[in-house]
Amino acid sequence: MSGKRNLVIYNPCSLQHYKEYGIGIPMLNERVEKPFAYISQKYGVQATDEALFSKFGGEILKLAHSKEYCEKVENNPDQVVLDTYELIKDDGSYNRYDPSCATLPLSDFVKKALSHINGTILACESAMDSGFSYHLGGGMHHAMSFRPGGFCMFNDMVTAIKYLQQNGKIKNAVIIDMDAHKGDGTAQMTYSDDSIRSFSIHMKGGWPLDKEDKNDPSYIPSSFDIEVERDDDYLSLLKKGLEDFNPREDFAIVVHGADVYEKDELESASLIQLTKEEVLERDKITYNLLKDRGIPQAWVMAGGYGKYVHEIFTQFLDYSLDDQGVARV
């Protein structure tokens, strides 16, 4: 692959056309397609070889997920998908789901989720060589070692880091999560692992921190948590928090949540409302801190809902590719 393609990992076959499965979730594929179309036209970036996204199958899950969960994925994939996308309410009725409208089987989502793990591993390997890479996918930070949740089936970040560690490429890593929602799955999976530190700046209260049971695993702390309210100075809190967190590890994955954007359409993300310019400044702070410290960084997409969030991904890709010296076509 050319240098341009190494910096951006993109597989159109990993996109999830929810309506074809009878699922009504406001996550639009244009959030991926529009940024890619932009950088393709401006920088000549091409799609990654599709075959690379099927290198690792279900066996890769064993690096980060429990034996019981891996067996459930293999033996009852439809139920795993129902759980992942919260399609069944406690009373047994459907939630944002109408199976009569489905034209494709739910089990397809397992293969798609595995392709996102492959994509994040590709991005990590590229970042190890070039210092930076961006995966137009991944970011499944609500998936825990033993269960899915919050539209996240498998935790691609923790799995990718475990893969790099297993192959002797790194000893330790950080995951910096800037999604509006706490990266509770990542916190749970790394809580007892001194080789992976987790940083999460997220809404104070709101999902997933709105549960009555305070013993729920979603309340397991990250290595460093910053809880933000709407009137807080988000950028100042982030900058100071990153300085206090003091990333110094061999590698970093950044969870690039766009749902902090004031035009995001997901109601459960509404407790943070940043302007487009503020979100880009957020991204610059994180990107430049890691770059200045010489820490290779792979970025993954995470949350972003509705018809405007593609703007957040596009503006950062434009900034980072330009900073990386990628020539315009």
N, C-alpha and C positions, 0 to 999 in steps of 0.2 A: 504494500500500500504506500501511497505517497505521503509526505509529511502532512499535507493538508488533511488527508483522510484520517491519519492517526490521531489528530487533535480532537476530532469529533467522531463519536461512535453513534451510528444511526442505522436502524433496521426497520423499514416500513412494515415488515410482516409481524412486528411485535405490537403494533397498534391494536387497540381494543375497541371494536365497533359495538358498543354496548347494546344498541337497539337491536342488533341481529341476535342477541341472546335474550331479549325481552327485559333488559335491565335499563331502568331510567335514572342514570347518574349523570349529572351535568359536567362530566369531564370530556371535553371535546378533543378529537384527534388533531384539530387545527392548532392546538397549543404546541404540538410537535411539528406538524407539517409546515406551518408558516415560518417558524424560525429556520427550519432546514432549507426551505425554498429561498429565504433571504440570503443565508450564507453560501448556498450553492451558487446563486447568481453573482454575489459580490466577491466571493473568495474562491469559487470553483470547487468547493467541498463536495465530495461524492458519497453516496451511500456505502456503508461497509459491506464487505462480502457476506451475503446471507448465511453461507455455510458456517461461518465462525460463531454464529449464535446458537448452534446446536452441538457444540463441542462437548459440553457437559450436560448430562441428563440428570435424572433424579438422584444419582449417587452423590452429587456434589452437596446435596442438602444435609448430608450426615455430618458435614464439617461444623454446622452451626445449629441444626435443629435436632430435637429429641428423636429417639428411635420410634416412639409411639406416634409422633406427628408424621414422620416420614412414612410409616406404615399406613396411616390414615389417608395420606395423599395418594398412595399407590392403590389402596383398596376401596376408597370411597371418595373419589375426586369431586363428585357433584356436591357432596355435603361440605367439603372444604371450600368450594366456591361460594355456596350459600352463606357460609360463615364469614368468609372474607369480605363480601360485599353487603353483609347485613341484610339479606333479602327476606329473612323470616323473622317476624316479630315474636315476642314472648308468648303471645296467645295463639301462635301457629299460622296467622294470616300473613300474606305477602307484603313486603315492604319495598317499594320502588321496583316491583318485579311482576311481570305478566308472562308466564311460560307459554301461553297460547300465541304470543307474538314472536316467539323464538324460532329462528330458522337454523341455528347452529347449536351444538351441544355445549353445556356449561363446562364440561371437562376440557375443552379447548384452552381454557384459561390457565390450566396447569402448565401446558407447553409454552404459552406466552410468558408466564411468570418465570419459567426456567430460562427463556431467551433473555429476559431482563438481567438475570444473574450473569449469564454469559457476557452480556453487554457491559456490565459494570466491571467484570474481571478484565475484559479487553481494555476498558478505559484506564483501569489501574495499571495494567502492564504498559500501556502507552505513556502514562504519566511518569512511570519509573524511568522511561527512556528520555522523555522530552521535558519533564517538569510539570506539565499540565495536560489534562484531557477532559473532555466533556462528553458524558453519555446522555443522549436525548432519550432518556428512559430511566428505569430504576427508581431509587429513592423510597423503597418499601419499608419505611421506618417504624410502622406499627406492628409488623409481624414479630411475634415473640418466638422463643425457642420451641414452645409447645403448642402454639395456636396462631392462626391468622387474625386479622382485624383491621378495621379502618381502611378497607380497600387494598390491603397489603397482604399478599399470600406468603411470600418468603422474604427474609431480610437479606437483600442482595449486598448491602454494605458489609455486614459482619461476615457473610459467607466469603466475599471477595478478599477481605483482610485475612481470614483464616487460610484461604488458599495461598496467598502470598507468603504467609508465615510458614505454612507446611512445606513450601518449596524453597525456603531459605532466602527469600528476596527481601524480607523485612523482619525486624524483631518486634517492633511495636508501632502503633498507629493511633490517630485520633479521628473521631467522626464529629464534624461540626455541623449541627442541624439548625437551619434557619427557617424551617417551616413554621406556619402559624400554630400548629399543634405540637405538643411535646412529642419527641421521639421516644415514646414509652417502650416500644419493642426493642429498640437499640439499647436503652438503659437496662432493661431486664436481661438482655443477652450478654451484656458486658459488665454487669455489676460485680461479678466475682472474678473478673479477668483483668489482672493488672497490666496486661500487654495491650489493652485497647481502652483508651479514655474517650468519654462521650461528653459533648458540650451541646446544650440545647437552649435556645432562646425562643420563647413561645408565650402564648397567651396565659395570663393568670386566670385560672378557672376556665370554664368552657371545656368542651370535649378534648381529650379523654380524662380531664381532671374534674369531672362533674359527677362522679359516681358516689353513691351513698356509702358503699363499702370502702373505707379508706385502706383496707388491707389488699385491695385489688392490685395486681402487679403493675398497673399503669402508674401507681404512685411510687414505684421504686425509683430512687433518684438517679439522675445522670451523674457523671463525675462532677459536672458543673452545670447548674440550672440557673437561668435568668427568666423570671416571670414578669411579663410586661402587661401593663394596663394601657388603655387607649390614650390617655393623656400623658404618658411617660415619654421622655426623650429617648426614643428607641436607639438612635445611632450612638448616643453617648453611652448608653448602657451596654451596647454591643462592643464598642471600642474598649471600654474599661474592662468588660468581662473577658474579652479575648486576651488582653494584657495580663489579667490576673490568672486566667487559665494557663497561659504561657505554653502554647504548643511547642514541643521540642522533639517530637517523635520522628521516626523514619519516614512516615507517610501520613497523608490526610485525605479523607473523603469529605466533601462538602455536600450537604443535603440542601439543594437549591429550591426551597419552597417559594412559589409565587403567590400563594394564597394570603400573604400579608398585604397584597396590593389592594388599594381602596376600591378598585373595580372588579375584584374577585366576586363571584356570584354564590359561593358556598356560605350559607348562613352561619354555620358553626365556626367559620374563620373570621367573623366580623369584628372580633374584639381587638384586632390590630388593623389599622387603616393607614398604610403608608402611600405616599404619592409615588408615581413612576420614578421621579428623580431621587426620592429617598431610598427606594429599593435598589437603584443602581449604586448609590453611595454605600449602602449596606454591603453589596457584593464586592465593590472595590476595596472596602476596608478588609474584608476577609481574604480576598484574592491576594492583595498586596502584602498583607502580613505574612502569609505563607510563602509567597515568592521571595520576600526579603530575607526570610529565615532559611531559604534553600530547601524547603520541605516539598517534595513532589505532591501535587494535588489533583485528585480526580473529582469532578463534579457530577452529581446525578440530579434528576429533575424534581421529584417530589410533588407536592400539592399545587394545584392551580386549576381553577374552575371557571367556565364561562367563556365568552367570546373576546375578552380583552387580555387574558393572562399571557397570551403568546408574546405580547409586548415586553414582558419582563424577561423571558428567556432570550428573545431576540437582541435586546439591548446589551445584555451581558455577553452573549456570544460575539457580538460586534466589538465590544470593548476588549475582550480577552484575546480574540484572534488578531486584532490589530496590535495589541500589546505583544503578542507572540511573534510578530513580524511576518504574518501570513500575507503574501502579496495579493492585491486585488486583481481581478481579471478584467 
